Amino acid sequence: MDLRSILALSVLISTASAWPSGAPAEACRTRTPSHGVPAQTSTCPFDFVGLGWIPGQFTSMGIFPTAVGSSLKFRGFLASVYKDDEPIGEMRPGNSDKNLVKTACNGKSSITHSSNQDKDEIFFEWKAPATLQPTDEVELR
């Protein structure tokens, strides 16, 4: 699984207003921010990092600026892991402040911000379904 080559993220940078309490329910279906500013279509200035995964276990993931030493901030995010165009697994806050992230979309299949304050990085965890095979392709979006 090469998360870096398959990342797709709508990140709201500091020039846009993030929803104050997380992505709205509609964003779970459309994967667009719906905050009055068009979704970003340029290359995302942030990277997702995942440490690989084992079926049935949680693994750490994070979002941080691509450029080392960057002072770039973001306010909102919505992240899910997909297989065959459906969100799978379970998300939970990781080593980030629990007041900054919360689960979203069909229970715990996604994670979003719970505050629109500036963030320079965020960490969360994803639990791969026990039935997922190590050779299955997944996407972090």
Secondary structure, 3 states (H helix, E strand, C coil): CCHHHHCCCCCEECCCCCCCCCCCHHHHHHCCCCCCCCCCCCCCCEEEEECCCCCCCEEEEEEEECCCCCCCCEEECEEEEEECCEEECEEEECCCCCCCEEEECCCCCEEEECCCCCECCEEEEEECCCCCCCCCCCEEC
